[in-house]
Amino acid sequence: MNTSILKARCAQAGLEAIFEKVMAKERISFDDGVQLYRTQDLHAVGALANHVRERLHGDDTYFNVNQHINYTNVCNKLCRFCSFQRLPKQAGAYVMRPEQVAEKIREQLDEPVTEVHVVGGVYPRLPYSYYIEILEAIKKERPGIHIKGFTMVELIQIAHLAKKPLAEVLPELQAAGLDSCPGGGAEVFAKRVHDEGYHVKNTGEEWIDAARAVHEAGMKSNCTMLHGHIETSEERVDHLNRLRLLQDETGGFQAYIPLSFHPYGNEWSHLPGPSAMDELREIAVGRLVLDNIPHIKAYWIMLGIPIAQTALSFGANDVDGTVVEEKIYHDAGAVTPQAVKRDELICWIRDAGRAPVERDTVYNVLWNGAETKIAGV
């Protein structure tokens, strides 16, 4: 959108002061963030976020060829929003042995996978050695693969099992094959929401401390927020501000991924969950508040492809990857496919008017669709 038109649109929406800050590359305030959530003109917020997205990345939209492994759904955190967790003897509970994890890797050896995303529940009966063994099993089957594994919640548990500080455990996990960490488990940092929805899980402060330790160990990670349940606009902005402050300190976050609450099969199933408009606003506000985090991800497995395509004009510049067998959101009622082919991702990024760019986990460019065309795509 032409900047003069954008300025007029923002002025009409009462966002002219925020527009001026964004144009000047100045940091927006807490109150600005709340206003972005509350204004009725979502398209003005989206257009402003798209301006930042294009200033940073142009039309480039990143994806990778990845595989998900959810090694167990047994968990003791009892989060009220979660449809994935099971108790040890509950129907459907499972724990994958290291050999089974290796088999999952072997199943995809014919695919050009560059990343395996490894997350699961928190099951205290699993020994510390189990985590070392699944990392080693993955690297044995596919030595060149990048392992993005273990949320901060899992890492806190792993350190507890090892009976060592996390700062001492991380080098051991890295030696076994861990390369970076995902951003899940942050939920919403506000104590009120934590106490009502997931009081057994680590606090926001503990999540931040674990992420800091990951970055100090030389690894990159992502960050998230679970939105669309009982949180307020102020609590969302507080969460984003805490992420922004840690990024000022460490520079370790690569991407922010808003995660939509799915109200199916859990204790919060009476809540409506976020609408498509809510999901687009979350992408846009994240892009505008998190001025120091380079990438905003529209996680297609959760949003669905049409909303993810739209999100590419609301601030997002990444769509995650091919995924393969995601369980957590599908147990919560997601009706998206559990995988897409590389060429399919390329097609729908182009259909959204953007330029597909294949990356590895740490955003090294492997293929640039703006420069090279795939036959038939």
C-alpha positions in Angstrom: 0.0 0.0 0.0 1.3 3.5 -0.9 2.6 5.2 2.3 0.3 8.2 1.9 -2.7 5.9 1.6 -1.5 3.9 4.5 -1.0 7.1 6.6 -4.6 8.2 5.8 -5.9 4.7 6.7 -4.1 4.7 10.0 -5.2 8.2 10.8 -8.8 7.2 10.2 -8.3 4.2 12.5 -6.7 6.4 15.2 -3.3 4.8 14.6 -1.5 7.8 13.2 1.0 8.1 16.1 1.8 4.4 15.7 2.2 4.9 11.9 4.7 7.6 12.5 6.8 5.4 14.9 6.8 2.5 12.4 7.9 4.8 9.6 10.7 6.2 11.8 11.7 2.6 12.9 11.0 3.6 16.5 9.9 1.0 19.0 6.2 1.0 19.8 5.0 1.2 23.4 2.9 -1.1 25.6 -0.1 1.2 25.2 0.5 1.2 21.4 0.4 -2.6 21.4 -2.9 -2.6 23.3 -4.3 -0.1 20.8 -3.4 -2.4 17.9 -5.4 -5.2 19.5 -8.4 -3.0 20.2 -8.8 -1.0 17.0 -11.7 -2.1 14.9 -9.7 -1.5 11.6 -7.9 -4.8 11.3 -6.9 -4.0 7.7 -5.0 -0.9 8.9 -3.1 -3.0 11.4 -2.4 -5.6 8.7 -1.3 -3.0 6.2 1.1 -1.5 8.7 2.5 -4.9 9.6 2.8 -5.7 5.9 4.9 -2.5 5.4 7.3 -3.8 8.0 7.3 -7.2 6.5 8.2 -5.9 3.0 10.7 -3.5 4.4 12.6 -6.4 6.0 12.0 -9.2 3.5 10.3 -7.9 0.4 8.2 -10.7 -1.1 10.5 -13.4 0.2 8.6 -16.1 2.0 10.6 -18.9 3.8 9.9 -22.5 4.1 11.8 -25.7 4.8 11.5 -29.4 4.2 11.0 -30.8 7.7 9.7 -33.8 9.7 8.0 -33.8 13.1 8.5 -36.5 15.7 6.3 -36.3 18.8 8.1 -39.0 20.9 5.5 -39.3 23.7 2.1 -37.9 24.6 2.4 -38.9 28.2 2.6 -35.7 30.3 2.2 -34.6 33.9 1.5 -30.9 33.3 -2.3 -31.3 33.0 -2.7 -28.1 31.0 -6.4 -27.3 30.6 -6.0 -26.3 26.9 -4.2 -29.5 25.8 -5.8 -32.3 23.8 -2.5 -34.1 23.2 -1.5 -35.1 26.7 -2.3 -38.6 28.2 -1.6 -40.1 31.6 0.6 -43.2 31.6 -2.1 -45.9 31.5 -4.7 -43.9 29.6 -6.0 -45.1 26.3 -3.9 -43.8 23.5 -0.8 -43.1 25.6 2.5 -43.9 24.0 6.2 -43.6 24.4 8.5 -44.2 21.4 11.6 -46.2 22.0 14.8 -44.7 20.4 14.6 -47.5 17.8 11.1 -46.3 16.8 12.4 -42.7 16.5 15.1 -44.0 14.2 12.5 -45.8 12.1 10.6 -42.6 11.7 13.8 -41.0 10.3 14.3 -44.0 8.0 10.8 -43.6 6.6 11.8 -40.2 5.2 15.2 -40.9 3.9 14.0 -40.5 0.3 12.8 -37.0 1.0 15.1 -34.0 1.0 14.5 -33.3 4.7 16.9 -30.8 6.3 15.3 -30.6 9.8 13.6 -32.9 12.3 11.4 -31.2 14.9 11.4 -33.2 18.1 9.0 -32.4 20.9 6.8 -34.4 23.3 5.1 -34.5 26.7 6.8 -34.3 30.1 7.0 -37.8 31.5 9.1 -38.0 34.6 9.7 -41.8 34.4 11.8 -41.3 31.3 15.5 -41.2 32.3 17.9 -38.6 31.3 19.7 -41.2 29.1 16.5 -41.5 27.0 16.9 -38.0 25.6 20.5 -38.6 24.8 19.6 -41.8 23.0 16.9 -40.4 20.8 19.2 -37.6 19.7 21.9 -40.1 18.9 19.5 -42.4 17.1 18.4 -39.6 14.8 21.9 -38.5 14.0 23.0 -42.1 13.3 20.3 -42.6 10.7 20.7 -39.2 9.1 24.0 -37.6 10.2 23.5 -34.3 8.4 20.0 -33.6 9.7 19.4 -30.5 11.9 17.7 -31.5 15.1 15.4 -28.7 16.4 14.3 -30.3 19.7 12.8 -29.9 23.1 10.8 -26.9 24.3 11.9 -25.0 27.3 9.4 -27.0 29.4 11.1 -30.2 28.3 14.6 -28.8 28.8 13.7 -27.9 32.4 12.5 -31.5 33.0 15.6 -32.9 31.3 17.9 -30.9 33.6 15.9 -32.0 36.6 16.4 -35.7 35.5 20.1 -35.0 35.0 20.4 -33.4 38.5 22.4 -30.6 36.9 21.9 -27.0 36.0 20.5 -26.5 32.5 23.7 -24.7 31.5 25.6 -27.9 32.2 23.1 -30.2 30.5 22.8 -28.3 27.2 26.4 -29.0 26.1 25.7 -32.7 26.6 22.6 -32.6 24.6 24.5 -30.7 21.9 27.2 -33.3 21.8 24.5 -36.0 21.3 23.0 -34.0 18.4 20.8 -31.2 19.5 21.2 -28.2 17.2 18.5 -25.7 18.1 15.2 -25.4 20.0 11.6 -24.7 19.1 9.5 -22.1 20.8 6.6 -24.0 22.3 5.5 -24.2 25.9 5.5 -20.4 26.5 1.7 -20.2 26.4 1.0 -16.7 28.0 3.4 -15.5 30.6 0.9 -13.7 32.8 0.6 -15.3 36.3 -3.2 -15.1 36.2 -3.5 -17.1 33.0 -0.7 -19.5 34.2 -2.5 -20.2 37.5 -5.9 -20.8 35.9 -4.8 -22.8 32.9 -1.5 -24.6 33.5 -0.4 -24.1 37.1 1.8 -27.3 37.1 3.8 -26.1 34.2 6.9 -23.8 34.6 6.2 -20.1 35.1 6.9 -17.5 32.4 10.0 -16.4 34.3 11.3 -20.0 34.2 10.6 -20.2 30.5 12.6 -17.0 29.9 15.5 -18.3 32.0 15.6 -21.5 30.0 15.6 -19.7 26.7 18.4 -17.4 27.9 20.4 -20.5 28.8 19.8 -22.0 25.3 21.0 -18.8 23.7 24.0 -18.6 25.9 24.9 -22.1 24.9 25.2 -20.9 21.3 21.9 -22.2 20.0 19.1 -20.4 18.3 15.4 -20.9 19.2 12.0 -19.7 18.3 9.3 -18.2 20.5 5.6 -18.5 20.7 2.4 -17.3 22.4 -0.8 -19.4 22.7 -3.7 -17.0 22.0 -7.5 -17.1 21.8 -8.5 -18.5 25.2 -8.8 -16.5 28.5 -6.0 -14.0 28.0 -6.5 -10.2 27.8 -5.0 -7.8 25.3 -2.8 -6.4 28.0 -1.5 -9.9 28.9 -0.7 -10.5 25.3 1.3 -7.3 25.0 3.1 -8.1 28.3 4.1 -11.5 26.8 5.4 -9.9 23.6 7.3 -7.3 25.5 9.0 -10.0 27.6 10.1 -11.8 24.5 11.3 -8.5 23.0 13.4 -7.7 26.1 15.1 -11.1 26.1 15.8 -10.7 22.4 17.5 -7.3 23.2 19.6 -9.2 25.6 20.6 -12.4 23.7 19.6 -12.0 20.0 18.8 -15.8 20.1 15.2 -15.8 18.7 14.9 -16.5 15.0 11.1 -16.5 14.6 7.9 -15.7 16.5 5.0 -18.1 16.0 1.5 -17.2 17.3 -0.2 -20.4 18.2 -4.0 -20.6 18.0 -5.9 -22.3 20.8 -8.0 -25.1 19.5 -11.1 -25.8 21.6 -11.5 -29.5 21.0 -11.1 -32.4 23.4 -9.8 -30.4 26.4 -11.0 -28.7 29.5 -11.4 -25.4 27.7 -13.6 -26.8 25.0 -16.4 -24.4 26.0 -14.4 -21.5 24.8 -14.9 -20.4 21.2 -11.2 -20.1 20.2 -9.8 -17.5 17.9 -11.5 -16.5 14.6 -9.6 -16.1 11.4 -9.6 -12.4 12.0 -8.1 -12.9 15.4 -5.3 -15.1 13.9 -4.4 -12.5 11.3 -4.4 -9.7 14.0 -2.0 -11.8 16.1 0.4 -12.2 13.2 0.2 -8.4 12.5 0.7 -7.3 16.1 3.6 -9.7 16.5 5.3 -8.2 13.5 4.8 -4.6 14.8 5.8 -5.2 18.5 8.7 -7.6 17.9 10.9 -5.2 16.0 14.0 -7.2 16.9 12.9 -10.7 15.9 13.6 -11.2 12.2 10.9 -13.6 11.2 7.2 -14.1 11.8 5.8 -17.5 11.0 2.3 -18.3 9.8 2.2 -22.0 10.9 0.0 -23.5 8.1 -0.6 -26.8 10.0 -2.6 -24.7 12.6 -4.0 -21.9 10.5 -4.9 -23.8 7.4 -3.5 -22.9 4.0 -6.0 -20.1 3.0 -5.4 -18.2 6.3 -1.7 -18.8 6.1 -1.7 -17.4 2.6 -3.5 -14.3 3.8 -1.2 -13.9 6.7 1.7 -13.3 4.2 0.1 -9.9 3.7 -0.4 -9.3 7.5 3.2 -9.5 8.5 4.2 -13.1 8.2 7.2 -14.1 6.0 7.6 -17.8 6.9 5.2 -20.7 6.7 7.2 -23.4 8.4 7.6 -26.5 6.3 6.4 -29.8 4.9 6.0 -31.1 8.6 5.1 -34.8 8.1 2.9 -36.4 10.9 2.2 -33.6 13.3 0.1 -34.9 16.2 -0.3 -32.1 18.8 -2.7 -29.9 16.8 -4.4 -32.7 15.1 -5.3 -34.2 18.5 -6.8 -30.8 19.2 -9.1 -31.0 16.2 -7.0 -29.5 13.4 -8.4 -30.6 10.0 -5.3 -29.5 7.9 -3.2 -32.2 6.2 -0.4 -33.7 8.3 2.1 -33.0 5.5 2.4 -31.3 2.2 4.9 -31.8 -0.5 7.6 -29.3 -1.2 6.2 -28.4 -4.6 2.7 -27.8 -3.0 4.2 -25.3 -0.6 6.0 -23.5 -3.4 2.7 -23.3 -5.4 0.6 -21.8 -2.7 3.3 -19.3 -1.6 3.3 -18.1 -5.3 -0.5 -18.1 -5.4 -0.4 -15.7 -2.4 1.7 -13.3 -4.6 5.0 -14.0 -2.7 8.4 -15.4 -3.7 9.2 -18.9 -2.1 12.6 -19.3 -0.6 13.7 -22.6 0.8 15.8 -22.3 4.0 17.5 -24.5 6.5 16.7 -24.2 10.2 19.0 -21.2 10.8 17.8 -19.4 7.6 20.6 -20.1 5.3 19.0 -20.0 1.8 19.0 -23.3 0.0 16.9 -22.4 -3.0 15.5 -19.0 -4.1 12.3 -19.3 -6.1 12.6 -15.7 -7.3 15.8 -16.8 -9.2 15.1 -20.4 -10.1 11.9 -22.0 -11.4 11.0 -25.6 -10.8 9.7 -27.4 -13.9 5.9 -27.6 -13.7 5.7 -25.4 -10.6 
